[in-house]
Amino acid sequence: MLENKTIRIIFFTLMALALAVYFAGLPIDVTRDAGKYATVSKEIFQNGNYINLTVHGEPYDQKPPLLFWLGALGFAIGGISNFWFKFPVLLLVFFGFYSAYGLGRSLYNRRVGLLTAFLMAFSLIYTLYSMDIHTDTPLQVFITFALWQLAEFIQTKRNKHWILGFTGIGLAMLSKGPIGAAIPAFAVVGHILLRKDFRLLFDYRWYLGILLSFVIVSPALIGLVNQFGWDGIVFFFWENNVGRLTGTYVQPNSDPVFYVHNLLYLFLPWSLLFYAAAFMEFKSLLTNKFKTSEYFTFTGIWVFFIILNASKSQLPNYIFGIMPLMAVLTAKWIDIALIRKSELLKIFWWIQTTVVVLLWVVVFVIAIYLFPIPEWQATLFALLGLAATIYIFTKSKTSVARLVLPSAIAFTCLAWLLNTDVFPYIFSYQAPPKAAQFYTENARAGEKLYNFHYEQYELFFYSEPMAEQLSTEEEMKAVAGKSGNWIFTDAEGFEMISDLNMQPDTVLEYQHLYLNRGHRFINPKTREEVLQPMYLIKY
């Protein structure tokens, strides 16, 4: 009884700490893509135009509007800030965990559903992309919801499930375009075809559902037609998706195993367990001549996974859309191992024990060497987590607790360290928020801030009044030297401005970290080498 009570205390404490980890990521500054998305949300909030999207006043066609609507909603509730841009998305992520529980339960049983939600909640990709917001964050939520409801529809044929399922697909498309329909299509159509349930394809509700999804995504299409004509529609359905896959729209960067090795950290602490589950799944399929209870996970994961690895455009966040299915597959085989009490459970236990040891090594290397933590409370937090881990390993006789709780505890300590210390420190070397804050606090009425020779968008989000973009050297020359004008620029832009020989009133220099060089910033010995100067000039 004492052991069970202690395990329950550890479990509920862990859940509370995990919630705190997610909330700790909300105040961290936005940058790069997240900075752009926050800027679009800000412009929607300020101009009230929810259909015709703009970024620094120019028409914007790169992403559909749902994420920006959520950001604008947050600003309407609490004002323009990091927290209120991210908070509505975080609530949506939590809804995604519930949908994942429903999906796992629908495909298998309640235990698999609970394990699926648990694996997702305690994984790096979810904590990372709840802090660094991408359109993939709401995308995966609505894909999960759609898959859950369509799995229920296939089983029950009830109308509410196909309506909710295709509503989810429509909202997924409203988050990131046709990929929101492609992943559910791979899973659902693949499931029906492999089960040879061909008559189900003739149910008229599938085709009404497609129409419903198009109605839901219509605000994005209307905005594109308004601003770009029919070229906007072609871009939405073809160039912005197929163009990325083929490398014709973005710079090619093809690595045939890119997502294989990126999953090692993205799905921490469960990545090795997922690989083991995938191996067992393929082995089972081959042994049983490809007969299984469901094919959602098989076609939903592997068709898209193969496409991604063959794609010419590869970014870690692109894998996010199928993470819920990966979690279901992993949870399924955890459940099988727990029920059979077999050698498989021992293999899984040794895999996770290895991961736990490595995670604790990483925690202490970060805390002691890479990003030393001065606060004694953080050290105490880590030591208590380590003590709880050791207690479960040595005292618990409950198989599921021994298998998953130590991993979740070690991961939560790592995630807490990242969101409260490492990421805030790294993002403190982002020059645009600092420059925008200085301008906002010190500019007089009528003075203007301009962005020159810097391609990201953070300056527009953090400045008030919002900065204006100088796209050419001629535009820069037209505003440089005029009293009351401020210009933010990089080192090359500063050199061009200096060549004009116009005496500024104030020049502030900031040390800036380009996050694509972040791997060298992690090492204290090379940290200073990767920082680049950026400047705020006032005339």
C-alpha positions as CSV (number, residue, x, y, z in Angstrom):
1,M,0.0,0.0,0.0
2,L,2.8,2.4,0.9
3,E,4.5,1.7,-2.4
4,N,1.3,2.3,-4.4
5,K,0.6,5.6,-2.5
6,T,4.2,6.8,-3.1
7,I,3.9,6.0,-6.8
8,R,0.6,7.9,-7.0
9,I,2.2,10.9,-5.3
10,I,5.1,10.8,-7.8
11,F,2.8,10.4,-10.7
12,F,0.5,13.4,-9.9
13,T,3.5,15.5,-8.9
14,L,5.0,14.7,-12.3
15,M,1.8,15.7,-14.1
16,A,1.8,19.1,-12.3
17,L,5.5,19.6,-13.2
18,A,4.9,18.7,-16.8
19,L,2.1,21.3,-16.9
20,A,4.5,23.9,-15.4
21,V,7.1,23.0,-18.1
22,Y,4.6,23.8,-20.9
23,F,3.7,27.1,-19.3
24,A,7.3,28.0,-18.7
25,G,7.8,28.0,-22.5
26,L,5.1,30.7,-23.1
27,P,7.0,33.8,-22.1
28,I,10.1,33.0,-24.2
29,D,10.6,35.3,-27.1
30,V,9.5,34.2,-30.6
31,T,12.0,34.2,-33.5
32,R,12.4,33.1,-37.1
33,D,9.1,31.4,-38.3
34,A,7.4,31.9,-35.0
35,G,8.3,35.6,-35.1
36,K,6.7,35.8,-38.6
37,Y,3.6,34.0,-37.5
38,A,3.3,36.3,-34.4
39,T,3.6,39.3,-36.7
40,V,0.8,38.2,-39.0
41,S,-1.3,37.6,-35.9
42,K,-0.5,41.1,-34.6
43,E,-1.5,42.6,-38.0
44,I,-4.8,40.7,-38.0
45,F,-5.5,41.9,-34.5
46,Q,-4.7,45.5,-35.3
47,N,-6.4,45.8,-38.7
48,G,-9.3,43.4,-38.1
49,N,-8.9,41.7,-41.5
50,Y,-9.0,38.0,-40.9
51,I,-9.2,36.9,-44.6
52,N,-6.6,39.0,-46.4
53,L,-3.4,38.2,-44.5
54,T,-0.4,40.6,-44.4
55,V,3.0,40.7,-43.0
56,H,4.7,44.1,-42.5
57,G,1.9,45.4,-44.6
58,E,2.5,43.2,-47.6
59,P,0.1,40.4,-48.8
60,Y,1.0,37.0,-47.2
61,D,0.3,33.7,-48.8
62,Q,2.7,31.2,-47.2
63,K,0.4,29.7,-44.6
64,P,-3.4,29.4,-44.0
65,P,-4.9,31.6,-41.3
66,L,-5.9,29.3,-38.4
67,L,-2.7,29.8,-36.4
68,F,-2.9,33.5,-36.9
69,W,-6.6,33.6,-35.8
70,L,-5.6,31.9,-32.6
71,G,-2.8,34.4,-32.0
72,A,-5.2,37.3,-32.7
73,L,-7.7,35.8,-30.3
74,G,-5.0,35.6,-27.6
75,F,-4.1,39.3,-28.2
76,A,-7.8,40.3,-27.9
77,I,-8.0,38.6,-24.5
78,G,-4.7,39.6,-22.9
79,G,-2.8,42.0,-25.2
80,I,0.1,41.6,-27.5
81,S,2.8,39.4,-25.9
82,N,4.6,36.1,-26.2
83,F,2.3,34.5,-23.7
84,W,-0.9,35.4,-25.4
85,F,0.3,34.4,-28.8
86,K,1.2,30.9,-27.6
87,F,-1.5,30.3,-24.9
88,P,-4.4,29.5,-27.3
89,V,-2.2,27.1,-29.2
90,L,-1.1,25.4,-26.0
91,L,-4.8,24.8,-25.0
92,L,-5.2,23.3,-28.5
93,V,-2.2,21.0,-27.8
94,F,-3.9,19.8,-24.6
95,F,-7.0,19.0,-26.6
96,G,-4.7,17.1,-29.0
97,F,-3.6,14.9,-26.1
98,Y,-7.2,14.1,-25.3
99,S,-7.9,13.3,-29.0
100,A,-4.8,11.0,-29.0
101,Y,-6.3,9.2,-26.0
102,G,-9.5,8.8,-28.0
103,L,-7.6,7.6,-31.1
104,G,-5.6,5.0,-29.2
105,R,-8.7,3.8,-27.4
106,S,-10.7,3.6,-30.6
107,L,-8.0,1.6,-32.5
108,Y,-7.1,-0.7,-29.5
109,N,-8.2,-0.1,-25.9
110,R,-8.3,2.4,-23.1
111,R,-4.8,1.5,-21.8
112,V,-3.3,2.2,-25.3
113,G,-5.2,5.5,-25.4
114,L,-3.8,6.5,-22.0
115,L,-0.3,5.5,-23.0
116,T,-0.6,7.3,-26.3
117,A,-1.5,10.6,-24.6
118,F,1.2,10.1,-22.0
119,L,4.0,9.4,-24.5
120,M,3.0,12.6,-26.4
121,A,2.7,14.8,-23.4
122,F,6.2,13.7,-22.2
123,S,8.1,14.1,-25.4
124,L,10.5,16.7,-26.7
125,I,8.7,17.5,-29.9
126,Y,5.6,18.6,-28.0
127,T,7.3,20.7,-25.4
128,L,9.6,22.2,-28.1
129,Y,6.8,23.2,-30.6
130,S,4.5,24.4,-27.8
131,M,7.3,27.0,-27.0
132,D,8.5,27.6,-30.6
133,I,5.2,27.8,-32.4
134,H,4.8,26.4,-36.0
135,T,1.8,25.8,-38.1
136,D,2.5,22.1,-37.6
137,T,1.5,22.5,-33.9
138,P,-2.3,23.0,-34.6
139,L,-2.0,20.8,-37.7
140,Q,-1.1,17.7,-35.7
141,V,-3.9,18.4,-33.2
142,F,-6.6,18.4,-35.9
143,I,-5.1,15.4,-37.8
144,T,-5.3,13.5,-34.5
145,F,-8.9,14.6,-33.9
146,A,-9.9,13.7,-37.5
147,L,-8.3,10.3,-37.3
148,W,-10.0,9.6,-34.0
149,Q,-13.4,10.5,-35.3
150,L,-13.0,8.7,-38.7
151,A,-11.9,5.6,-36.9
152,E,-15.1,5.8,-34.8
153,F,-17.1,6.4,-38.0
154,I,-15.7,3.3,-39.7
155,Q,-16.6,1.2,-36.6
156,T,-20.1,2.8,-35.8
157,K,-21.2,4.4,-39.1
158,R,-22.7,7.2,-36.9
159,N,-23.2,10.6,-38.7
160,K,-21.6,12.7,-35.9
161,H,-18.3,11.0,-36.4
162,W,-18.0,11.6,-40.1
163,I,-19.1,15.2,-39.6
164,L,-16.5,15.8,-36.8
165,G,-13.9,13.8,-38.7
166,F,-14.1,16.0,-41.9
167,T,-14.4,19.1,-39.7
168,G,-11.0,18.1,-38.3
169,I,-9.6,17.6,-41.8
170,G,-10.9,21.0,-42.8
171,L,-9.3,22.7,-39.7
172,A,-6.1,20.8,-40.4
173,M,-6.0,22.2,-43.9
174,L,-6.8,25.6,-42.5
175,S,-3.7,25.1,-40.4
176,K,-1.2,24.1,-43.1
177,G,-2.8,23.4,-46.3
178,P,-3.5,20.1,-48.2
179,I,-1.1,18.1,-46.0
180,G,-3.9,18.3,-43.4
181,A,-6.0,16.1,-45.7
182,A,-3.2,13.9,-47.1
183,I,-2.1,12.3,-43.8
184,P,-5.7,11.3,-42.8
185,A,-6.2,10.1,-46.4
186,F,-3.1,7.9,-46.2
187,A,-4.3,6.4,-42.9
188,V,-8.0,6.0,-43.6
189,V,-7.9,4.9,-47.3
190,G,-5.0,2.7,-46.7
191,H,-6.9,1.0,-43.8
192,I,-10.0,0.4,-45.9
193,L,-8.0,-0.9,-48.9
194,L,-5.8,-3.3,-46.9
195,R,-8.8,-4.6,-45.1
196,K,-10.5,-5.1,-48.5
197,D,-13.6,-3.3,-47.2
198,F,-14.2,-1.8,-50.6
199,R,-18.0,-1.3,-50.1
200,L,-17.2,1.3,-47.5
201,L,-15.7,3.5,-50.2
202,F,-19.1,3.8,-51.8
203,D,-20.7,5.4,-48.7
204,Y,-21.8,8.9,-50.0
205,R,-20.8,10.5,-46.7
206,W,-17.1,10.3,-47.5
207,Y,-17.7,12.6,-50.5
208,L,-20.0,14.9,-48.6
209,G,-17.3,15.1,-46.0
210,I,-14.8,16.3,-48.7
211,L,-17.2,19.1,-49.5
212,L,-17.5,20.0,-45.8
213,S,-13.7,20.2,-45.5
214,F,-13.6,22.6,-48.5
215,V,-16.3,24.8,-46.9
216,I,-14.2,25.0,-43.7
217,V,-11.0,25.8,-45.6
218,S,-12.7,28.4,-47.8
219,P,-11.6,31.5,-45.8
220,A,-8.0,30.7,-46.7
221,L,-9.0,30.2,-50.4
222,I,-11.0,33.4,-50.5
223,G,-8.1,35.4,-49.1
224,L,-5.7,34.0,-51.6
225,V,-8.0,34.8,-54.5
226,N,-8.5,38.3,-53.2
227,Q,-4.8,39.0,-53.0
228,F,-3.2,36.8,-55.6
229,G,-6.0,35.7,-58.0
230,W,-6.1,32.1,-59.1
231,D,-2.3,31.9,-58.8
232,G,-2.9,31.9,-55.0
233,I,-5.1,28.7,-55.3
234,V,-2.4,27.0,-57.4
235,F,0.2,28.0,-54.8
236,F,-2.0,26.6,-52.0
237,F,-2.7,23.3,-53.5
238,W,0.5,22.7,-55.5
239,E,3.6,24.9,-55.2
240,N,3.6,25.3,-51.4
241,N,3.4,21.5,-50.9
242,V,4.6,19.6,-54.0
243,G,7.1,22.4,-54.7
244,R,8.6,21.9,-51.3
245,L,8.8,18.1,-51.8
246,T,10.4,18.4,-55.2
247,G,12.7,21.3,-54.3
248,T,11.4,23.6,-56.9
249,Y,9.9,26.1,-54.4
250,V,12.6,26.0,-51.7
251,Q,16.3,25.3,-51.7
252,P,16.9,21.5,-52.0
253,N,18.3,19.8,-48.9
254,S,17.9,16.0,-49.3
255,D,19.0,13.5,-46.8
256,P,17.4,10.0,-47.3
257,V,17.5,9.3,-43.6
258,F,17.0,12.8,-42.3
259,Y,13.9,11.9,-40.2
260,V,15.4,8.6,-39.0
261,H,18.1,10.4,-37.1
262,N,16.1,13.5,-36.2
263,L,13.5,11.3,-34.5
264,L,16.2,10.2,-32.0
265,Y,15.9,13.6,-30.3
266,L,12.4,14.7,-31.4
267,F,10.6,11.8,-29.8
268,L,12.8,11.7,-26.7
269,P,12.5,9.8,-24.4
270,W,10.6,7.3,-26.4
271,S,12.4,7.3,-29.8
272,L,14.3,4.0,-29.3
273,L,11.1,2.4,-28.0
274,F,9.4,3.6,-31.2
275,Y,12.1,2.0,-33.4
276,A,11.7,-1.3,-31.4
277,A,7.9,-1.1,-31.8
278,A,8.2,-0.4,-35.5
279,F,10.4,-3.5,-35.8
280,M,8.0,-5.6,-33.9
281,E,5.1,-4.3,-36.0
282,F,6.8,-5.2,-39.3
283,K,7.8,-8.6,-37.9
284,S,4.2,-9.2,-36.8
285,L,2.8,-8.1,-40.2
286,L,5.1,-10.4,-42.1
287,T,4.4,-13.3,-39.8
288,N,0.7,-12.9,-40.1
289,K,0.7,-12.3,-43.9
290,F,-0.1,-8.6,-43.4
291,K,-3.3,-9.3,-41.4
292,T,-3.9,-7.0,-38.4
293,S,-6.7,-5.3,-36.6
294,E,-6.0,-1.8,-38.0
295,Y,-3.9,-0.3,-40.8
296,F,-4.2,3.4,-39.7
297,T,-0.7,3.4,-38.2
298,F,0.8,1.4,-41.0
299,T,-0.2,3.5,-44.0
300,G,-0.6,6.7,-42.0
301,I,3.0,6.6,-40.7
302,W,5.0,4.9,-43.5
303,V,3.6,6.4,-46.7
304,F,4.2,9.9,-45.3
305,F,7.5,9.0,-43.7
306,I,8.8,7.7,-47.0
307,I,7.6,10.8,-48.8
308,L,9.3,13.1,-46.2
309,N,12.6,11.3,-46.4
310,A,12.6,11.4,-50.2
311,S,11.6,15.1,-50.1
312,K,14.0,17.8,-51.3
313,S,12.8,20.1,-48.4
314,Q,13.4,18.7,-44.9
315,L,12.8,20.4,-41.6
316,P,12.3,18.6,-38.2
317,N,8.8,20.1,-37.7
318,Y,7.5,18.4,-40.9
319,I,7.3,15.0,-39.0
320,F,5.0,16.5,-36.4
321,G,1.8,15.6,-38.3
322,I,2.3,11.8,-37.9
323,M,3.7,11.9,-34.3
324,P,0.3,10.9,-32.8
325,L,0.2,7.8,-35.0
326,M,3.8,7.0,-34.0
327,A,2.7,7.3,-30.3
328,V,-0.2,5.0,-30.9
329,L,2.1,2.4,-32.5
330,T,4.6,2.7,-29.6
331,A,1.8,2.5,-27.0
332,K,0.3,-0.6,-28.7
333,W,3.5,-2.5,-28.3
334,I,4.1,-1.3,-24.7
335,D,0.6,-2.7,-23.9
336,I,1.4,-6.0,-25.6
337,A,4.7,-6.2,-23.7
338,L,2.9,-5.5,-20.4
339,I,0.2,-8.0,-20.9
340,R,2.4,-10.9,-22.1
341,K,5.1,-10.2,-19.3
342,S,7.5,-11.6,-21.9
343,E,11.1,-11.1,-23.0
344,L,9.8,-8.1,-24.9
345,L,9.1,-6.3,-21.7
346,K,12.6,-6.9,-20.5
347,I,14.0,-5.6,-23.8
348,F,11.8,-2.5,-23.5
349,W,12.8,-2.0,-19.9
350,W,16.5,-2.2,-20.8
351,I,16.0,0.3,-23.7
352,Q,14.3,2.8,-21.4
353,T,16.8,2.3,-18.6
354,T,19.6,3.1,-21.0
355,V,17.6,6.2,-22.1
356,V,17.0,7.3,-18.5
357,V,20.7,7.1,-17.7
358,L,21.7,9.1,-20.8
359,L,19.0,11.7,-20.0
360,W,20.4,12.2,-16.5
361,V,23.9,12.5,-17.9
362,V,22.6,15.2,-20.3
363,V,20.8,17.0,-17.5
364,F,23.9,17.3,-15.4
365,V,26.2,18.1,-18.3
366,I,23.9,21.0,-19.3
367,A,23.4,22.2,-15.7
368,I,27.1,22.0,-14.7
369,Y,29.1,22.7,-17.8
370,L,27.1,23.9,-20.9
371,F,24.6,26.3,-19.2
372,P,25.5,26.4,-15.5
373,I,22.5,27.1,-13.2
374,P,23.2,29.4,-10.3
375,E,19.9,28.9,-8.5
376,W,20.0,26.2,-5.8
377,Q,16.2,25.5,-6.3
378,A,16.9,24.1,-9.8
379,T,19.6,21.8,-8.4
380,L,17.3,20.6,-5.7
381,F,14.6,20.0,-8.3
382,A,17.0,17.8,-10.3
383,L,18.1,15.9,-7.2
384,L,14.6,15.2,-6.2
385,G,13.8,13.9,-9.7
386,L,16.8,11.7,-9.6
387,A,15.8,10.4,-6.2
388,A,12.3,9.6,-7.5
389,T,13.8,7.8,-10.5
390,I,16.0,5.6,-8.2
391,Y,13.0,4.9,-5.9
392,I,10.9,3.6,-8.8
393,F,13.7,1.5,-10.2
394,T,14.4,-0.1,-6.8
395,K,11.1,-0.2,-5.0
396,S,8.3,-0.4,-7.6
397,K,6.9,-3.7,-8.5
398,T,4.4,-2.3,-11.0
399,S,5.6,-3.0,-14.6
400,V,4.1,0.0,-16.3
401,A,5.5,2.4,-13.6
402,R,9.0,0.9,-13.9
403,L,8.9,1.1,-17.7
404,V,7.6,4.7,-18.3
405,L,7.8,6.8,-15.1
406,P,11.6,7.0,-14.8
407,S,11.8,8.1,-18.4
408,A,9.1,10.7,-17.9
409,I,10.7,12.0,-14.7
410,A,14.2,12.4,-16.3
411,F,12.6,14.0,-19.4
412,T,10.6,16.5,-17.3
413,C,13.7,17.6,-15.5
414,L,15.5,18.1,-18.8
415,A,12.5,19.9,-20.3
416,W,12.3,22.1,-17.2
417,L,15.9,22.9,-17.6
418,L,15.5,23.8,-21.2
419,N,12.4,26.0,-20.8
420,T,13.5,27.9,-17.7
421,D,17.3,28.2,-18.3
422,V,18.7,27.1,-21.6
423,F,16.1,28.6,-24.1
424,P,15.7,31.9,-22.2
425,Y,19.5,32.2,-22.2
426,I,19.8,31.4,-25.9
427,F,17.0,33.7,-26.8
428,S,18.5,36.5,-24.8
429,Y,21.0,36.8,-27.7
430,Q,18.2,37.7,-30.1
431,A,18.8,41.3,-31.1
432,P,15.5,42.3,-32.7
433,P,13.4,42.0,-29.5
434,K,15.9,44.1,-27.6
435,A,16.1,46.8,-30.3
436,A,12.3,46.9,-30.7
437,Q,11.8,47.2,-26.9
438,F,14.4,50.1,-26.8
439,Y,12.6,51.9,-29.6
440,T,9.2,51.4,-28.2
441,E,10.3,52.7,-24.8
442,N,12.3,55.7,-26.1
443,A,10.9,56.8,-29.4
444,R,9.0,60.1,-29.4
445,A,5.6,60.6,-31.1
446,G,6.0,60.6,-34.9
447,E,9.3,58.8,-35.0
448,K,9.5,55.6,-37.1
449,L,11.5,52.4,-37.0
450,Y,12.7,50.7,-40.1
451,N,14.1,47.2,-40.8
452,F,16.9,47.0,-43.3
453,H,18.9,44.0,-44.5
454,Y,17.5,41.5,-42.0
455,E,15.2,38.9,-43.3
456,Q,13.3,37.8,-40.2
457,Y,10.2,39.3,-38.7
458,E,10.7,39.7,-34.9
459,L,11.3,43.4,-35.1
460,F,7.8,43.9,-36.5
461,F,6.1,41.9,-33.7
462,Y,7.9,43.6,-30.8
463,S,7.9,47.2,-32.0
464,E,5.1,49.6,-31.4
465,P,4.3,51.5,-33.6
466,M,5.2,48.6,-35.9
467,A,8.4,48.9,-37.8
468,E,8.4,49.3,-41.6
469,Q,10.4,47.3,-44.1
470,L,13.1,48.8,-46.3
471,S,13.5,46.3,-49.1
472,T,16.1,48.0,-51.2
473,E,19.2,50.2,-50.8
474,E,17.3,53.1,-52.5
475,E,14.6,52.9,-49.9
476,M,17.2,52.9,-47.1
477,K,18.8,56.0,-48.6
478,A,15.5,57.8,-48.6
479,V,15.0,57.5,-44.9
480,A,18.6,57.5,-43.5
481,G,19.8,60.7,-42.0
482,K,16.3,62.2,-41.5
483,S,15.6,63.3,-37.9
484,G,13.3,60.9,-36.0
485,N,14.1,57.9,-38.1
486,W,15.4,54.7,-36.6
487,I,17.0,51.8,-38.6
488,F,17.7,48.3,-37.4
489,T,20.2,46.4,-39.5
490,D,22.9,43.8,-39.6
491,A,26.7,44.3,-40.1
492,E,26.5,44.5,-43.9
493,G,23.6,46.9,-43.7
494,F,25.4,49.0,-41.2
495,E,28.4,49.3,-43.5
496,M,26.1,50.5,-46.3
497,I,24.5,53.0,-44.1
498,S,27.9,54.2,-42.8
499,D,29.1,54.8,-46.3
500,L,26.5,57.5,-46.6
501,N,28.5,59.6,-44.1
502,M,25.4,60.8,-42.3
503,Q,26.0,61.4,-38.6
504,P,23.5,59.5,-36.5
505,D,22.2,60.7,-33.1
506,T,22.6,57.2,-31.5
507,V,24.1,53.9,-32.5
508,L,23.4,50.8,-30.3
509,E,25.2,47.5,-31.0
510,Y,23.8,44.1,-30.1
511,Q,25.3,40.7,-30.2
512,H,23.0,38.4,-32.1
513,L,22.8,34.7,-32.5
514,Y,21.5,33.3,-35.8
515,L,19.7,30.1,-34.6
516,N,20.9,28.1,-37.5
517,R,24.3,28.3,-35.9
518,G,23.0,27.3,-32.5
519,H,25.0,24.0,-32.4
520,R,28.2,26.0,-32.0
521,F,26.6,28.3,-29.4
522,I,25.9,25.3,-27.2
523,N,29.7,24.7,-26.7
524,P,31.0,27.4,-24.3
525,K,34.3,27.4,-26.0
526,T,32.9,28.5,-29.4
527,R,29.9,30.5,-28.1
528,E,31.4,34.0,-28.6
529,E,32.6,33.1,-32.1
530,V,29.1,32.6,-33.6
531,L,27.6,35.9,-32.3
532,Q,27.2,38.6,-34.9
533,P,26.8,42.3,-34.4
534,M,23.5,44.0,-35.2
535,Y,22.7,47.7,-34.9
536,L,20.0,50.1,-34.0
537,I,20.6,53.6,-35.5
538,K,18.7,56.7,-34.6
539,Y,18.9,60.0,-36.5
